Amino acid sequence: MMIGFCAVSFAACTTAPVHAPGPVTPGFTKDMLLESSPLYSPTQHEDLAQVDLLGLTPGMLKFLDRNIDQNSSPNARLQRLMYAVIGDGQFDLVYDELTRTAEETFRDLRGNCLSFTNMFVAMARQVGLEASYQEVDIPPSWSSQGQSLLLSQHINVLVQLDKNSQRIVDFNMADFDFDYDRRVISDRRGRAHYFSNIGVEQMLAGETSGAFMNFRQSLEEDDSFSPAWVNLGILYRREGLPDYAEAAFRVALEFDASNPVALSNLASLFEEEGDTERAAYYRDLVKRHRMGNPYYRYHLAQSDFDAGNYDSAIANLKSAIRIRKKEDRFYSLMSSCYLMKGDREEAGKWMKKAEEVAVENVDKRKYNRKLEMLMGLD
């Protein structure tokens, strides 16, 4: 199985603006964007507030009764639940891109990371475990041209076993990196993720009204959820409502002033409208800030390495390492750069550093093998 990224957007990586030149969109309020919107048609849709993400069916309860001894310790219950859902082959959950409730995930044996999290949180709580949603920040990756990024937010489960003991449960623990920034979130925030995801799925399917209603419900659950405001703005752009789009992007920035997708979309929006001053302002923010992003500098270093520009790659990697010291791949590429320059001593030093910061034993063995090969070259 692979990790499912629950929210995906394309944008240039940017930072918070100070005050953009020119006027802002006048006369727009949050209520205008959500309640008085030209896309609002509540009579066509069910009451989304009634959707139960964590509901358990009789079949799910039987599954738990069959697999979990309620009299065992919390750790034993967790281990048995993980084994039943992931480990023993009786469940065979398969990753796909669609977002599902706990019930739908169990029924279909399919889902993304949020689907799996919904199901596992529901089951864990049913057997008496203290389980919560957890947001995980996945490092961004750039397109080959470096002009856009794939920005993903991952969701998994945190189980509090006792005062001093926690466990993380992820769709694919083998690929989970404990150095990723993460935070426990409320059930309401988890629901905001769910409806925002469903809205994106419907928007991509051309179901504008349904997409709007799901974004609206996401913000009913948590109106500070910046990604939902961004997605709403993108929907307005697609529907030819640029003033509404701008207003939605600006609300997103109220809650997350450095939201890269909102800022990049504002730049594109102003460009389309011929507002060159504000477009240039945001484009300049994009250009300046991405150079301060360690993963963008790593992307540049990879491109430099492929082109044989090893000194430039080294400079970019040093900048990346100053910002993010625990990424072993930065050190590994640095080692390769020095090796290609013919400096085996320096290459060996950087490969040893890669080994030191590698988190998993399998990674350490990998770098040991690389180091042995490196120092054995003629």
Secondary structure, 3 states (H helix, E strand, C coil): CCCCCCEEEEECCCCCCCCCCCCCCCCCCHHHHHCCCCCCCHHHCCCHHHCCCCCCCHHHHHHHHHHCCCCCCHHHHHHHHHHHHHHCCCCCCEECCCCCCHHHHHHHCEECHHHHHHHHHHHHHHCCCEEEEEEEECCCEECCCCCCEEEEEEEEEEEEEECCEEEEECCCHHHCCCCCCEEEECHHHHHHHHHHHHHHHHHHCCCHHHHHHHHHHHHHHCCCCHHHHHHHHHHHHHCCCHHHHHHHHHHHHHHCCCCHHHHHHHHHHHHHCCCHHHHHHHHHHHHHHHCCCHHHHHHHHHHHHHHCCHHHHHHHHHHHHHHCCCCHHHHHHHHHHHHHCCCHHHHHHHHHHHHHHCCCHHHHHHHHHHHHHHHCCC
